[in-house]
Amino acid sequence: MESLPEELKVYVASFLIRLQDLAHLALVSSRLLDSARWNLYRRVILRSNLPSSQDTIALILRSPTLSKGIRAIHIKTDEVRDDQHPVSIWIDKDIFHGMDQLRKVAFQGLPCANFQELVASVYSHCPEVHEIIAIDIGQWPSNRSRESVTGLNTQLVVPLSLRRIIFRSGFYPDLKILLPSTGLTPASRLEVLDLSVERSTDILEAISSLCFPHLTTLKIAGFDARSSRTLIKFLSSNPSIEAVSLLKSEALIVHDRGTKVLPNLRSICGTPRFLSALSTICDKVKDVEVLNIDYYKCPSVTTASIPLVQSFKVFPNLKHFSAQSHLAAFADDFLRLLSASKGLQWWTGGFNFRFLDTVRYVMTSMAHFLPDLKRIDLYTWTTPGPLSDQQRGALHDLAREIPSLEKICLFNDEYGSNVIVATYRVKREDSTLCLIRPSQVELEECPQYVAMDTTDWEHDPVLENLLP
């Protein structure tokens, strides 16, 4: 073992999946310590309320080799209840020195007095950074003087590697100053922009005229109808957008139907009223391949579906349909929307696993005009145990009535994770359903989730928690 090259030891250690096994390897021998650490510290999680985090920070600062191995770092600042020191200062910007292979950095809470300086350090020392996530960092700079707010550095050089920016928080007035000056510059090659921030369109106003030539995905939560002009202006400035998600949003107000937006739209998520209004300035809504309907504040599915029926009649190119609600049944008019979706392969949501009779009734009634349906995803609140005879019979009937069906997944949408808890595969050879249960290791280390905005029904991406 001593004669093996260090690179080979690192490669061998990479086959250990569980973090506990890597930690045990590090304790076996001093000669294996570095190899284990290289793999153990590829993903680093630091929490301000854990004393061990300071030891980890010290180790990173004094070990350039270890810094080079880090691919993702998550920094969680726990809530500070101290009026004299409203900001917890526990992360130094020097921690990013040497992390030239870092791909992802996530912050939850404010870890220092000047968040922008921390981001500037990432830009300076991490040329391969691909994704930046910031959750609830809006306390800064609203607790600082107005002079310091207006004195933000607007000349940060954003690495060309940066592709994804995600901001999720409540609203703080100075966020609309912080965000554009920190990462939202037209020179970047940004592909995904997620502004799940309260009153997010106030931030859009600051960047509404900017064009991101490579932007393909836009996500906004809690859109306010009063900011319709701002959103439309942003969409007009960014014709490259292919996927738009506006969860929990009010209806769009269109002032000029002569304006045309989203010529490359492929995937859309929104409330029925929002989708109907958007269709008046976007001809591509009716031709999308992915449709995710959010019944936010809709007391009646039937009533809420009327605008969709009136606006679209059918969705001829649909491949993946999903509903962001637990729906007991669907109105007949709504089912007609999918009557021309002959290429639909994937149905997500709308039903709960507890009510399989409803699932069987509705899905089998649509089977004759969905000849290519491959997969159905059902909500569930808990991980299911062994199937009862009634449940197994209902799934058998479902598979028998839909000859094209190959996969049924159960998923939990708690906290928006959409994590898959069980998978049933249909085996036509012997007319049986086989329940595939992930091992405990896979559940802990490699959970998967339902991707609402894709058409690849066979692939379920790995769920990566933003932060612990």
C-alpha positions in Angstrom: 0.0 0.0 0.0 2.9 2.4 0.8 4.2 2.1 -2.7 1.0 3.0 -4.5 0.8 6.4 -6.1 -1.3 8.9 -4.2 -3.6 9.3 -7.2 -4.4 5.6 -7.1 -5.2 5.7 -3.4 -7.5 8.6 -4.0 -9.2 6.7 -6.8 -9.7 3.6 -4.6 -11.1 5.7 -1.8 -13.7 7.2 -4.2 -15.5 3.9 -4.3 -16.6 4.4 -0.7 -20.1 5.8 -0.8 -21.0 6.5 2.8 -19.3 9.4 4.6 -19.0 7.2 7.6 -16.8 4.7 5.7 -14.5 7.5 4.5 -14.2 8.7 8.0 -13.2 5.2 9.2 -10.6 5.0 6.3 -9.0 8.2 7.5 -8.5 6.6 10.9 -6.9 3.4 9.6 -3.4 4.9 8.8 -1.7 8.2 8.4 -0.7 7.1 4.9 -4.4 6.9 4.0 -5.5 10.0 5.7 -4.9 12.4 2.8 -6.6 10.0 0.3 -9.7 9.7 2.6 -9.8 13.5 3.2 -9.6 14.3 -0.5 -12.9 12.4 -1.0 -14.4 13.2 2.3 -14.0 16.9 1.8 -15.3 17.1 -1.8 -18.6 18.4 -0.3 -18.1 20.5 2.8 -20.9 21.6 5.2 -20.2 24.3 7.8 -22.7 25.4 10.4 -22.1 28.3 12.7 -23.6 26.6 15.8 -21.2 23.6 15.6 -17.8 24.1 17.3 -16.3 21.5 14.9 -16.9 23.9 12.0 -14.1 26.1 13.2 -11.7 23.1 13.2 -12.8 22.3 9.7 -12.2 25.9 8.6 -8.7 25.9 10.2 -7.9 22.7 8.4 -9.0 24.1 5.0 -7.0 27.3 5.5 -3.8 25.4 6.3 -4.2 22.7 3.7 -3.9 23.9 0.0 -4.2 20.3 -1.2 -7.5 19.8 0.6 -8.8 23.1 -0.7 -8.2 22.0 -4.3 -10.3 18.9 -3.7 -13.4 20.8 -2.6 -16.2 20.8 -5.2 -19.1 22.1 -3.1 -19.3 24.1 0.1 -22.5 24.8 2.1 -22.3 27.5 4.7 -25.2 27.7 7.2 -25.4 30.6 9.6 -27.8 29.9 12.4 -30.1 32.6 13.7 -28.5 35.2 15.9 -30.7 36.7 18.7 -28.5 39.6 19.7 -29.6 43.2 19.1 -26.0 44.4 19.7 -24.6 42.0 17.1 -27.4 41.4 14.5 -24.9 39.7 12.1 -22.9 36.6 12.9 -19.4 37.1 11.7 -17.8 33.7 11.5 -16.6 33.1 7.9 -13.6 34.9 6.5 -13.4 35.5 2.8 -9.9 33.9 2.8 -11.6 30.5 3.1 -12.0 30.4 -0.7 -8.3 30.8 -1.4 -7.1 27.7 -3.3 -10.5 26.3 -4.1 -9.9 26.5 -7.9 -12.0 23.4 -8.5 -15.1 24.6 -6.5 -18.3 24.2 -8.5 -21.0 25.0 -6.1 -21.3 27.4 -3.1 -24.4 27.8 -1.0 -25.1 30.3 1.8 -28.0 30.2 4.3 -28.1 33.2 6.5 -25.6 36.0 6.6 -22.1 34.7 7.6 -20.3 38.0 7.6 -20.9 41.8 7.6 -20.3 42.2 3.9 -21.8 39.5 1.8 -20.7 41.1 -1.4 -17.0 40.8 -0.4 -17.5 37.2 0.2 -19.0 36.7 -3.2 -16.1 38.7 -4.7 -13.7 36.3 -3.1 -15.5 33.4 -4.7 -15.2 35.1 -8.1 -11.5 35.8 -7.6 -10.4 32.4 -6.3 -12.9 29.9 -7.8 -12.7 30.1 -11.6 -14.8 27.0 -12.1 -17.7 28.0 -9.9 -20.9 26.9 -11.6 -23.7 27.7 -9.1 -24.3 30.2 -6.3 -27.2 29.8 -3.9 -28.1 32.4 -1.3 -31.0 31.7 1.1 -32.2 34.3 3.6 -29.2 36.6 3.3 -31.4 39.7 2.9 -30.6 41.0 6.4 -27.6 42.7 4.8 -27.2 45.5 3.9 -30.5 46.8 5.5 -28.8 46.9 8.9 -26.0 49.0 7.5 -25.8 52.7 6.8 -27.3 54.1 3.6 -23.8 55.3 2.5 -22.4 51.7 2.7 -25.4 50.5 0.6 -24.9 53.0 -2.2 -21.2 52.3 -2.1 -21.5 48.7 -3.3 -18.8 47.6 -5.8 -20.5 47.4 -9.2 -17.5 46.2 -11.0 -17.3 42.6 -9.8 -15.9 40.3 -12.5 -18.2 37.3 -12.8 -16.5 34.1 -13.9 -17.6 32.8 -17.3 -18.1 29.4 -15.6 -21.1 30.7 -13.6 -24.3 29.2 -14.9 -26.9 29.2 -12.1 -27.9 31.9 -9.5 -30.5 31.0 -6.9 -31.8 33.6 -4.4 -34.5 32.5 -1.9 -35.6 34.7 0.9 -38.1 37.1 2.3 -38.1 40.6 0.9 -35.6 43.2 2.1 -35.5 46.6 0.4 -31.8 46.6 -0.4 -31.9 43.2 -2.2 -32.7 45.0 -5.4 -29.4 46.8 -5.0 -27.4 43.9 -3.8 -28.3 41.3 -6.5 -27.6 43.3 -9.7 -24.3 44.5 -8.3 -23.3 41.0 -7.2 -24.0 38.6 -10.0 -26.6 39.8 -12.4 -24.5 41.3 -15.2 -25.1 40.9 -18.9 -21.5 39.8 -19.4 -22.1 36.6 -17.6 -23.1 33.3 -19.3 -26.0 32.8 -16.9 -28.4 29.9 -17.9 -30.6 29.6 -14.8 -32.0 32.4 -12.7 -34.1 31.6 -9.7 -35.6 34.6 -7.9 -37.8 32.9 -5.3 -37.9 36.1 -3.3 -40.9 37.9 -1.9 -41.7 40.9 -4.1 -39.2 39.5 -6.6 -40.3 41.8 -9.3 -38.9 44.7 -7.4 -35.6 43.0 -8.1 -36.6 42.4 -11.7 -37.1 46.1 -12.1 -33.4 46.7 -11.5 -32.4 44.2 -14.3 -35.5 44.4 -16.6 -33.5 46.0 -19.4 -30.5 43.5 -19.2 -30.2 40.8 -21.7 -28.6 37.5 -20.7 -27.9 35.8 -24.1 -27.6 32.3 -22.6 -30.5 32.4 -20.2 -32.8 29.4 -20.6 -34.6 29.0 -17.3 -36.4 31.7 -15.2 -38.0 30.9 -11.9 -40.0 33.4 -9.9 -42.2 32.8 -6.8 -45.0 35.1 -5.6 -45.3 37.3 -8.7 -47.4 40.5 -8.1 -49.7 41.5 -10.9 -48.9 45.1 -10.3 -45.4 44.4 -11.7 -46.7 43.0 -15.0 -45.0 45.6 -17.1 -41.6 44.9 -15.5 -41.9 41.1 -16.1 -43.0 41.5 -19.7 -40.1 43.9 -20.3 -37.6 41.4 -18.9 -39.1 38.6 -21.0 -38.9 40.8 -24.0 -35.2 41.4 -23.3 -34.4 37.7 -23.0 -35.8 35.8 -25.9 -33.5 32.8 -25.2 -35.6 31.7 -22.3 -37.0 28.2 -22.8 -38.5 27.3 -19.4 -40.5 29.7 -17.1 -41.9 28.8 -13.7 -44.1 31.2 -11.7 -45.3 29.4 -8.6 -47.9 31.1 -6.4 -48.3 34.0 -8.8 -51.1 36.4 -9.6 -52.5 36.8 -13.1 -50.4 38.7 -15.6 -51.9 42.0 -16.7 -51.2 42.6 -20.4 -51.3 46.2 -21.4 -50.1 45.9 -25.0 -51.0 42.7 -27.0 -48.7 43.8 -29.7 -45.7 42.8 -27.6 -44.5 39.3 -28.2 -42.3 37.3 -25.8 -40.7 33.9 -25.3 -40.3 32.7 -28.9 -38.4 29.7 -27.7 -40.7 28.6 -24.9 -40.7 24.8 -24.2 -41.8 24.5 -20.6 -44.2 26.6 -18.5 -45.4 26.5 -14.9 -48.1 28.9 -13.6 -51.7 29.4 -12.5 -54.5 28.9 -15.1 -55.2 32.7 -15.1 -51.5 33.5 -15.6 -51.1 31.0 -18.4 -54.2 32.4 -20.2 -53.0 36.0 -19.9 -49.5 35.0 -21.1 -50.9 33.3 -24.2 -52.1 36.6 -25.5 -48.5 37.8 -26.0 -46.8 34.4 -26.4 -47.9 32.1 -29.2 -45.7 29.3 -27.9 -47.7 28.6 -24.8 -50.1 26.3 -26.6 -47.2 24.4 -28.1 -45.2 23.7 -24.9 -43.8 20.2 -24.3 -44.0 20.6 -20.5 -47.0 22.0 -18.7 -47.1 22.4 -14.9 -50.4 23.9 -13.6 -50.3 25.5 -10.2 -53.8 25.8 -8.6 -52.6 28.4 -6.2 -55.6 29.9 -4.3 -58.0 28.1 -6.7 -61.0 26.8 -4.6 -62.4 24.9 -7.6 -60.5 22.9 -10.2 -63.5 23.2 -12.6 -63.8 26.9 -12.3 -60.0 27.5 -12.5 -59.7 25.3 -15.6 -62.3 27.3 -17.6 -59.7 30.0 -18.7 -57.4 27.2 -19.9 -60.2 25.6 -21.9 -61.2 28.9 -23.4 -57.7 30.0 -24.2 -56.0 26.8 -25.5 -58.6 24.1 -26.4 -55.8 21.6 -26.6 -52.0 21.1 -26.1 -51.0 19.1 -29.1 -47.2 18.9 -28.3 -47.4 18.0 -24.6 -45.0 15.3 -23.3 -45.1 16.0 -19.6 -48.1 17.2 -17.6 -48.1 18.0 -13.9 -50.5 19.6 -11.4 -49.2 21.3 -8.2 -52.2 20.3 -6.1 -53.9 17.3 -4.6 -57.0 17.0 -6.8 -59.8 14.6 -6.0 -61.1 14.6 -9.6 -60.7 16.5 -12.8 -63.5 18.4 -14.7 -64.5 16.9 -18.0 -63.6 20.2 -19.8 -60.1 20.0 -18.3 -59.6 16.4 -19.6 -60.5 17.7 -23.1 -57.4 19.9 -22.9 -55.3 16.7 -23.1 -57.4 14.9 -25.6 -55.1 15.9 -28.5 -51.9 15.3 -26.5 -51.2 12.0 -28.3 -47.5 12.3 -27.4 -48.0 12.7 -23.7 -45.6 10.3 -21.9 -45.5 11.5 -18.4 -48.2 12.5 -15.8 -47.2 13.9 -12.5 -49.3 14.9 -9.5 -53.0 15.6 -9.2 -53.7 12.4 -7.3 -52.9 10.9 -4.0 -51.8 7.3 -3.6 -54.4 6.8 -0.9 -57.2 7.3 -3.4 -56.2 4.7 -6.0 -59.8 4.2 -7.1 -59.9 7.9 -8.3 -56.6 7.5 -10.0 -57.7 4.3 -11.8 -61.1 5.9 -12.9 -59.6 9.1 -14.3 -56.5 7.6 -15.9 -58.2 4.7 -17.5 -60.9 7.0 -18.9 -58.1 8.9 -20.7 -56.2 5.8 -21.8 -57.7 5.7 -25.3 -56.4 9.2 -26.2 -53.0 8.9 -24.4 -51.5 5.9 -26.3 -47.9 6.7 -25.4 -48.2 7.3 -21.6 -45.2 5.7 -20.0 -45.2 7.0 -16.4 -47.5 8.2 -13.7 -46.3 10.0 -10.5 -48.6 10.0 -7.4 -48.4 12.1 -4.3 -48.0 10.3 -1.0 -47.5 11.6 2.6 -45.4 8.7 3.9 -43.2 5.9 2.6 -45.5 3.1 1.8 -45.2 -0.3 3.4 -46.1 -3.6 1.6 -48.9 -3.3 -0.8 -52.3 -4.4 0.4 -54.4 -6.7 -1.9 -56.6 -3.8 -2.7 -53.7 -1.5 -3.7 -52.0 -4.2 -5.7 -55.2 -4.9 -7.5 -55.7 -1.2 -8.3 -52.2 -0.9 -9.7 -52.7 -4.1 -11.8 -55.9 -2.6 -13.2 -54.1 0.6 -14.0 -51.3 -1.2 -15.8 -53.8 -3.4 -17.7 -55.9 -0.5 -18.9 -52.9 1.6 -20.0 -50.8 -0.8 -22.1 -48.0 1.7 -22.7 -47.4 2.2 -18.9 -44.0 1.2 -17.7 -43.4 3.1 -14.4 -45.4 4.4 -11.4 -43.6 6.5 -8.8 -44.7 7.7 -5.4 -43.3 11.0 -4.3 -43.5 13.3 -1.3 -43.8 17.1 -2.1 -43.1 18.2 1.5 -41.0 21.5 1.4 -41.1 21.3 -2.4 -38.5 18.5 -2.6 -40.7 16.0 -4.7 -38.5 13.2 -3.3 -39.3 9.7 -4.7 -40.1 7.2 -1.9 -41.0 4.2 -4.0 -41.0 3.0 -7.6 -43.2 0.4 -9.3 -42.1 -1.0 -12.7 -44.5 -2.8 -15.0 -43.2 -6.1 -16.4 -45.4 -7.1 -19.3 -43.8 -10.6 -19.7 -45.5 -12.1 -16.7 -48.1 -9.4 -16.2 -46.7 -8.5 -12.8 -45.7 -5.3 -11.0 -42.4 -5.3 -9.2 -41.8 -2.9 -6.3 -38.2 -1.6 -6.4 -37.1 -0.3 -3.0 -33.9 1.7 -2.7 -31.5 0.4 -0.1 -31.0 2.4 3.1 -27.7 3.6 1.8 -29.3 5.0 -1.4 -32.1 6.6 0.5 -29.6 8.4 2.7 -26.8 9.2 0.3 -28.5 9.3 -3.1 -32.2 10.2 -3.0 -33.9 11.1 -6.2 -36.7 13.5 -7.0 -39.3 14.1 -9.7 -38.2 16.8 -12.1 -41.3 18.8 -13.0 -39.8 20.7 -15.9 -38.3 17.9 -18.1 -39.5 15.5 -20.7 -37.1 12.6 -19.9 -39.5 10.3 -18.0 -36.8 7.6 -17.5 -34.3 9.7 -15.6 -34.8 11.0 -12.1 -32.0 13.4 -10.9 -30.3 13.1 -7.6 -31.8 15.3 -4.9 -29.1 17.6 -3.5 -30.2 19.4 -0.4 -29.3 23.1 -0.7 -28.3 23.1 2.9 -28.7 20.9 6.0 
